[in-house]
Amino acid sequence: MPKCDFNECNRSGSQVSRLSPEGFLVSSGKKAYSFREAYERYNYCKECHDRLMKDVWSRVRDSGGKDDDHVAPTAV
């Protein structure tokens, strides 16, 4: 089983996600015909994936700072 891709975690990455460790979708840069092909895949342990998702949703729901240059974590 692959190692968790979140920071310095050494646990097994049992969950596959399209969110990078920074909480954004990262394009593979290759020609792709579907969402499944277009974005890189990461492996996370359950604890790190839960923490990452909590951080992403906290940022999405936060009403302040919407005028920055960052795209939404789920932008396609």
MOPAC internal coordinates of N, CA, C and O (Angstrom, degrees):
PM7 1SCF
backbone

  N    0.0000 0     0.00 0     0.00 0    0    0    0
  C    1.4517 1     0.00 0     0.00 0    1    0    0
  C    1.5358 1   108.24 1     0.00 0    2    1    0
  O    1.2310 1   119.82 1   -40.43 1    3    2    1
  N    1.3549 1   117.95 1   139.57 1    3    2    1
  C    1.4661 1   120.07 1  -178.29 1    5    3    2
  C    1.5338 1   111.98 1   -69.47 1    6    5    3
  O    1.2310 1   121.34 1   -21.11 1    7    6    5
  N    1.3134 1   115.04 1   158.89 1    7    6    5
  C    1.4619 1   122.79 1   178.81 1    9    7    6
  C    1.5297 1   109.47 1   -77.48 1   10    9    7
  O    1.2310 1   120.40 1   -30.45 1   11   10    9
  N    1.3197 1   116.84 1   149.55 1   11   10    9
  C    1.4665 1   123.29 1   176.88 1   13   11   10
  C    1.5298 1   108.83 1   -61.89 1   14   13   11
  O    1.2310 1   120.29 1   -46.74 1   15   14   13
  N    1.3523 1   117.05 1   133.26 1   15   14   13
  C    1.4615 1   122.94 1  -178.19 1   17   15   14
  C    1.5286 1   113.51 1   -86.94 1   18   17   15
  O    1.2310 1   119.46 1  -177.91 1   19   18   17
  N    1.3130 1   118.64 1     2.09 1   19   18   17
  C    1.4656 1   121.13 1  -176.28 1   21   19   18
  C    1.5216 1   110.91 1   -87.17 1   22   21   19
  O    1.2310 1   121.32 1   -65.57 1   23   22   21
  N    1.3238 1   115.07 1   114.43 1   23   22   21
  C    1.4692 1   123.93 1   176.51 1   25   23   22
  C    1.5245 1   112.93 1    42.35 1   26   25   23
  O    1.2310 1   120.04 1    60.37 1   27   26   25
  N    1.3072 1   117.52 1  -119.63 1   27   26   25
  C    1.4582 1   121.49 1  -173.81 1   29   27   26
  C    1.5256 1   112.76 1  -105.84 1   30   29   27
  O    1.2310 1   120.43 1  -157.74 1   31   30   29
  N    1.3029 1   116.78 1    22.26 1   31   30   29
  C    1.4679 1   120.99 1  -179.13 1   33   31   30
  C    1.5282 1   109.54 1   -70.80 1   34   33   31
  O    1.2310 1   120.40 1   -42.08 1   35   34   33
  N    1.3184 1   116.84 1   137.92 1   35   34   33
  C    1.4619 1   121.96 1  -179.24 1   37   35   34
  C    1.5225 1   113.24 1  -111.09 1   38   37   35
  O    1.2310 1   120.64 1  -172.16 1   39   38   37
  N    1.3547 1   116.38 1     7.84 1   39   38   37
  C    1.4573 1   119.46 1  -179.65 1   41   39   38
  C    1.5336 1   110.19 1   -77.79 1   42   41   39
  O    1.2310 1   120.85 1   -10.25 1   43   42   41
  N    1.3186 1   115.99 1   169.75 1   43   42   41
  C    1.4666 1   121.89 1   176.91 1   45   43   42
  C    1.5181 1   109.78 1   -73.25 1   46   45   43
  O    1.2310 1   120.85 1   -40.34 1   47   46   45
  N    1.3271 1   115.98 1   139.66 1   47   46   45
  C    1.4598 1   121.59 1   178.71 1   49   47   46
  C    1.5101 1   110.79 1   -88.87 1   50   49   47
  O    1.2310 1   120.42 1   -87.69 1   51   50   49
  N    1.3136 1   116.81 1    92.31 1   51   50   49
  C    1.4619 1   121.46 1  -175.12 1   53   51   50
  C    1.5272 1   112.93 1   -87.62 1   54   53   51
  O    1.2310 1   119.65 1   166.38 1   55   54   53
  N    1.3477 1   118.28 1   -13.62 1   55   54   53
  C    1.4578 1   121.34 1  -178.83 1   57   55   54
  C    1.5238 1   110.21 1  -116.68 1   58   57   55
  O    1.2310 1   120.96 1   -45.84 1   59   58   57
  N    1.3355 1   115.76 1   134.16 1   59   58   57
  C    1.4588 1   121.59 1   177.94 1   61   59   58
  C    1.5228 1   107.72 1   -98.23 1   62   61   59
  O    1.2310 1   120.63 1   -46.14 1   63   62   61
  N    1.3348 1   116.41 1   133.86 1   63   62   61
  C    1.4547 1   121.35 1  -178.28 1   65   63   62
  C    1.5190 1   109.56 1  -140.38 1   66   65   63
  O    1.2310 1   120.13 1   -22.86 1   67   66   65
  N    1.3173 1   117.35 1   157.14 1   67   66   65
  C    1.4551 1   122.74 1   175.24 1   69   67   66
  C    1.5228 1   111.53 1   -97.29 1   70   69   67
  O    1.2310 1   120.04 1   179.96 1   71   70   69
  N    1.3303 1   117.54 1    -0.04 1   71   70   69
  C    1.4583 1   121.23 1   176.50 1   73   71   70
  C    1.5212 1   109.65 1   -86.84 1   74   73   71
  O    1.2310 1   120.96 1   -49.96 1   75   74   73
  N    1.3308 1   115.77 1   130.04 1   75   74   73
  C    1.4542 1   120.43 1   177.75 1   77   75   74
  C    1.5300 1   109.00 1   -71.49 1   78   77   75
  O    1.2310 1   119.75 1   -11.80 1   79   78   77
  N    1.3209 1   118.08 1   168.20 1   79   78   77
  C    1.4671 1   120.12 1   177.00 1   81   79   78
  C    1.5356 1   112.66 1   -59.88 1   82   81   79
  O    1.2310 1   119.85 1   162.17 1   83   82   81
  N    1.3346 1   117.90 1   -17.83 1   83   82   81
  C    1.4672 1   121.36 1   177.04 1   85   83   82
  C    1.5272 1   111.48 1   -89.65 1   86   85   83
  O    1.2310 1   119.76 1   175.74 1   87   86   85
  N    1.3305 1   118.07 1    -4.26 1   87   86   85
  C    1.4533 1   121.67 1   176.95 1   89   87   86
  C    1.5131 1   114.87 1    88.05 1   90   89   87
  O    1.2310 1   119.81 1  -155.06 1   91   90   89
  N    1.3314 1   117.97 1    24.94 1   91   90   89
  C    1.4541 1   121.98 1   178.77 1   93   91   90
  C    1.5190 1   110.12 1  -126.74 1   94   93   91
  O    1.2310 1   120.64 1   -26.38 1   95   94   93
  N    1.3362 1   116.37 1   153.62 1   95   94   93
  C    1.4521 1   120.57 1   171.81 1   97   95   94
  C    1.5190 1   107.64 1   -76.82 1   98   97   95
  O    1.2310 1   119.84 1   -48.11 1   99   98   97
  N    1.3092 1   117.92 1   131.89 1   99   98   97
  C    1.4535 1   121.98 1  -177.65 1  101   99   98
  C    1.5174 1   109.04 1  -117.11 1  102  101   99
  O    1.2310 1   121.25 1   -58.89 1  103  102  101
  N    1.3241 1   115.20 1   121.11 1  103  102  101
  C    1.4632 1   120.67 1  -179.67 1  105  103  102
  C    1.5155 1   110.21 1   -69.03 1  106  105  103
  O    1.2310 1   121.24 1   -35.48 1  107  106  105
  N    1.3117 1   115.24 1   144.52 1  107  106  105
  C    1.4603 1   120.17 1   178.34 1  109  107  106
  C    1.5258 1   111.69 1   -75.95 1  110  109  107
  O    1.2310 1   120.50 1   162.81 1  111  110  109
  N    1.3449 1   116.66 1   -17.19 1  111  110  109
  C    1.4596 1   120.73 1  -179.84 1  113  111  110
  C    1.5118 1   113.61 1    79.80 1  114  113  111
  O    1.2310 1   120.05 1  -177.65 1  115  114  113
  N    1.3157 1   117.50 1     2.35 1  115  114  113
  C    1.4601 1   121.98 1   179.83 1  117  115  114
  C    1.5225 1   108.98 1  -102.76 1  118  117  115
  O    1.2310 1   120.61 1   -22.71 1  119  118  117
  N    1.3253 1   116.43 1   157.29 1  119  118  117
  C    1.4620 1   118.75 1   174.73 1  121  119  118
  C    1.5160 1   108.42 1   -63.93 1  122  121  119
  O    1.2310 1   121.50 1   -48.48 1  123  122  121
  N    1.3097 1   114.73 1   131.52 1  123  122  121
  C    1.4588 1   119.17 1  -178.39 1  125  123  122
  C    1.5170 1   108.64 1  -140.73 1  126  125  123
  O    1.2310 1   121.11 1   -29.45 1  127  126  125
  N    1.3022 1   115.48 1   150.55 1  127  126  125
  C    1.4528 1   121.16 1  -177.88 1  129  127  126
  C    1.5232 1   113.20 1  -107.88 1  130  129  127
  O    1.2310 1   120.11 1   179.39 1  131  130  129
  N    1.3182 1   117.40 1    -0.61 1  131  130  129
  C    1.4546 1   119.93 1   179.81 1  133  131  130
  C    1.5231 1   109.09 1  -153.39 1  134  133  131
  O    1.2310 1   121.13 1   -15.56 1  135  134  133
  N    1.3301 1   115.44 1   164.44 1  135  134  133
  C    1.4622 1   121.49 1   176.36 1  137  135  134
  C    1.5212 1   110.68 1   -56.48 1  138  137  135
  O    1.2310 1   121.16 1   139.51 1  139  138  137
  N    1.3199 1   115.39 1   -40.49 1  139  138  137
  C    1.4624 1   121.00 1  -177.62 1  141  139  138
  C    1.5302 1   111.23 1   -59.53 1  142  141  139
  O    1.2310 1   120.09 1   142.91 1  143  142  141
  N    1.3272 1   117.44 1   -37.09 1  143  142  141
  C    1.4609 1   121.57 1  -178.74 1  145  143  142
  C    1.5228 1   112.80 1   -85.91 1  146  145  143
  O    1.2310 1   119.89 1   155.36 1  147  146  145
  N    1.3407 1   117.82 1   -24.64 1  147  146  145
  C    1.4559 1   121.46 1  -168.91 1  149  147  146
  C    1.5283 1   114.96 1   -78.74 1  150  149  147
  O    1.2310 1   119.49 1   156.58 1  151  150  149
  N    1.2989 1   118.57 1   -23.42 1  151  150  149
  C    1.4595 1   120.43 1  -172.34 1  153  151  150
  C    1.5172 1   112.27 1  -120.71 1  154  153  151
  O    1.2310 1   121.90 1   -34.95 1  155  154  153
  N    1.3207 1   113.96 1   145.05 1  155  154  153
  C    1.4595 1   120.41 1  -179.61 1  157  155  154
  C    1.5276 1   110.16 1   -65.05 1  158  157  155
  O    1.2310 1   121.40 1   -23.73 1  159  158  157
  N    1.3115 1   114.94 1   156.27 1  159  158  157
  C    1.4566 1   121.76 1   178.47 1  161  159  158
  C    1.5161 1   109.02 1  -113.47 1  162  161  159
  O    1.2310 1   121.12 1   -37.32 1  163  162  161
  N    1.3249 1   115.46 1   142.68 1  163  162  161
  C    1.4603 1   122.28 1   179.21 1  165  163  162
  C    1.5192 1   108.38 1  -126.23 1  166  165  163
  O    1.2310 1   120.57 1   -24.47 1  167  166  165
  N    1.3044 1   116.51 1   155.53 1  167  166  165
  C    1.4577 1   122.86 1   177.66 1  169  167  166
  C    1.5283 1   108.84 1  -113.24 1  170  169  167
  O    1.2310 1   120.88 1   -47.62 1  171  170  169
  N    1.3343 1   115.92 1   132.38 1  171  170  169
  C    1.4622 1   121.25 1   179.54 1  173  171  170
  C    1.5177 1   110.01 1  -134.36 1  174  173  171
  O    1.2310 1   121.05 1   -30.63 1  175  174  173
  N    1.3275 1   115.60 1   149.37 1  175  174  173
  C    1.4602 1   119.22 1   168.57 1  177  175  174
  C    1.5356 1   106.28 1   -75.23 1  178  177  175
  O    1.2310 1   119.98 1   -15.26 1  179  178  177
  N    1.2987 1   117.65 1   164.74 1  179  178  177
  C    1.4653 1   121.14 1  -176.55 1  181  179  178
  C    1.5237 1   111.53 1   -59.27 1  182  181  179
  O    1.2310 1   119.71 1   136.39 1  183  182  181
  N    1.3171 1   118.16 1   -43.61 1  183  182  181
  C    1.4656 1   121.70 1  -177.69 1  185  183  182
  C    1.5261 1   111.81 1   -61.91 1  186  185  183
  O    1.2310 1   120.02 1   134.27 1  187  186  185
  N    1.3304 1   117.56 1   -45.73 1  187  186  185
  C    1.4620 1   120.96 1  -178.80 1  189  187  186
  C    1.5286 1   111.32 1   -70.01 1  190  189  187
  O    1.2310 1   120.20 1   142.26 1  191  190  189
  N    1.3330 1   117.22 1   -37.74 1  191  190  189
  C    1.4614 1   119.95 1   178.23 1  193  191  190
  C    1.5309 1   110.18 1   -64.89 1  194  193  191
  O    1.2310 1   120.08 1   137.41 1  195  194  193
  N    1.3109 1   117.45 1   -42.59 1  195  194  193
  C    1.4684 1   120.78 1   177.60 1  197  195  194
  C    1.5240 1   111.11 1   -61.61 1  198  197  195
  O    1.2310 1   119.96 1   137.96 1  199  198  197
  N    1.3271 1   117.68 1   -42.04 1  199  198  197
  C    1.4649 1   121.23 1   178.81 1  201  199  198
  C    1.5205 1   110.92 1   -65.29 1  202  201  199
  O    1.2310 1   120.22 1   137.05 1  203  202  201
  N    1.3172 1   117.19 1   -42.95 1  203  202  201
  C    1.4591 1   121.88 1   178.69 1  205  203  202
  C    1.5309 1   110.77 1   -61.79 1  206  205  203
  O    1.2310 1   119.88 1   133.92 1  207  206  205
  N    1.3220 1   117.83 1   -46.08 1  207  206  205
  C    1.4604 1   121.22 1   179.74 1  209  207  206
  C    1.5254 1   111.21 1   -64.26 1  210  209  207
  O    1.2310 1   119.94 1   141.88 1  211  210  209
  N    1.3165 1   117.71 1   -38.12 1  211  210  209
  C    1.4660 1   120.88 1   177.13 1  213  211  210
  C    1.5273 1   110.07 1   -62.12 1  214  213  211
  O    1.2310 1   120.07 1   135.88 1  215  214  213
  N    1.3203 1   117.48 1   -44.12 1  215  214  213
  C    1.4693 1   121.36 1   178.94 1  217  215  214
  C    1.5239 1   111.53 1   -63.92 1  218  217  215
  O    1.2310 1   120.21 1   137.82 1  219  218  217
  N    1.3324 1   117.20 1   -42.18 1  219  218  217
  C    1.4714 1   121.48 1   179.87 1  221  219  218
  C    1.5198 1   109.97 1   -62.48 1  222  221  219
  O    1.2310 1   119.98 1   130.93 1  223  222  221
  N    1.3267 1   117.64 1   -49.07 1  223  222  221
  C    1.4654 1   119.96 1  -177.32 1  225  223  222
  C    1.5156 1   111.79 1   -69.25 1  226  225  223
  O    1.2310 1   119.67 1   149.31 1  227  226  225
  N    1.3093 1   118.24 1   -30.69 1  227  226  225
  C    1.4691 1   120.32 1   175.15 1  229  227  226
  C    1.5220 1   109.82 1   -64.30 1  230  229  227
  O    1.2310 1   120.37 1   138.90 1  231  230  229
  N    1.3043 1   116.91 1   -41.10 1  231  230  229
  C    1.4691 1   121.60 1   179.61 1  233  231  230
  C    1.5270 1   110.97 1   -67.90 1  234  233  231
  O    1.2310 1   119.98 1   140.60 1  235  234  233
  N    1.3375 1   117.65 1   -39.40 1  235  234  233
  C    1.4650 1   121.62 1  -179.61 1  237  235  234
  C    1.5271 1   110.74 1   -67.26 1  238  237  235
  O    1.2310 1   120.22 1   139.43 1  239  238  237
  N    1.3203 1   117.18 1   -40.57 1  239  238  237
  C    1.4640 1   120.90 1  -177.20 1  241  239  238
  C    1.5104 1   113.47 1   -79.61 1  242  241  239
  O    1.2310 1   119.38 1   161.00 1  243  242  241
  N    1.3255 1   118.79 1   -19.00 1  243  242  241
  C    1.4601 1   122.16 1  -178.69 1  245  243  242
  C    1.5264 1   109.74 1   -64.02 1  246  245  243
  O    1.2310 1   119.99 1   -53.50 1  247  246  245
  N    1.3295 1   117.63 1   126.50 1  247  246  245
  C    1.4670 1   121.05 1  -176.46 1  249  247  246
  C    1.5218 1   112.61 1   -80.15 1  250  249  247
  O    1.2310 1   119.23 1   161.44 1  251  250  249
  N    1.3133 1   119.08 1   -18.56 1  251  250  249
  C    1.4584 1   121.23 1  -178.36 1  253  251  250
  C    1.5118 1   112.28 1   -89.56 1  254  253  251
  O    1.2310 1   120.70 1   -21.71 1  255  254  253
  N    1.3233 1   116.27 1   158.29 1  255  254  253
  C    1.4568 1   121.80 1   173.65 1  257  255  254
  C    1.5082 1   115.13 1    71.61 1  258  257  255
  O    1.2310 1   119.50 1  -151.42 1  259  258  257
  N    1.3287 1   118.56 1    28.58 1  259  258  257
  C    1.4571 1   120.84 1  -179.47 1  261  259  258
  C    1.5233 1   112.48 1   -79.76 1  262  261  259
  O    1.2310 1   119.81 1   173.24 1  263  262  261
  N    1.3300 1   117.97 1    -6.76 1  263  262  261
  C    1.4565 1   120.38 1  -177.00 1  265  263  262
  C    1.5296 1   113.19 1   -95.15 1  266  265  263
  O    1.2310 1   119.94 1  -169.72 1  267  266  265
  N    1.3260 1   117.72 1    10.28 1  267  266  265
  C    1.4691 1   119.22 1   179.03 1  269  267  266
  C    1.5268 1   110.28 1   -78.51 1  270  269  267
  O    1.2310 1   119.81 1    -3.82 1  271  270  269
  N    1.3181 1   117.96 1   176.18 1  271  270  269
  C    1.4565 1   122.89 1  -175.85 1  273  271  270
  C    1.5104 1   113.85 1   -88.23 1  274  273  271
  O    1.2310 1   119.27 1  -175.46 1  275  274  273
  N    1.3116 1   119.00 1     4.54 1  275  274  273
  C    1.4599 1   121.05 1  -177.65 1  277  275  274
  C    1.5317 1   110.21 1   -80.08 1  278  277  275
  O    1.2310 1   121.13 1   -42.89 1  279  278  277
  N    1.3052 1   115.44 1   137.11 1  279  278  277
  C    1.4610 1   118.95 1   174.33 1  281  279  278
  C    1.5146 1   109.09 1   -78.76 1  282  281  279
  O    1.2310 1   121.16 1   -19.24 1  283  282  281
  N    1.3076 1   115.39 1   160.76 1  283  282  281
  C    1.4654 1   120.05 1   178.41 1  285  283  282
  C    1.5253 1   109.75 1   -62.39 1  286  285  283
  O    1.2310 1   119.96 1   -31.46 1  287  286  285
  N    1.3283 1   117.69 1   148.54 1  287  286  285
  C    1.4671 1   120.32 1  -179.44 1  289  287  286
  C    1.5206 1   112.84 1   -59.03 1  290  289  287
  O    1.2310 1   120.42 1   157.78 1  291  290  289
  N    1.3288 1   116.81 1   -22.22 1  291  290  289
  C    1.4441 1   120.05 1  -177.94 1  293  291  290
  C    1.5298 1   112.22 1  -107.70 1  294  293  291
  O    1.2310 1   119.51 1  -163.77 1  295  294  293
  N    1.3267 1   118.55 1    16.23 1  295  294  293
  C    1.4718 1   121.21 1  -178.82 1  297  295  294
  C    1.5100 1   109.62 1   -64.40 1  298  297  295
  O    1.2310 1   120.75 1   -42.25 1  299  298  297
  N    1.3025 1   116.18 1   137.75 1  299  298  297
  C    1.4672 1   121.11 1   179.80 1  301  299  298
  C    1.5045 1   109.30 1  -116.49 1  302  301  299
  O    1.2310 1   120.10 1   180.00 1  303  302  301

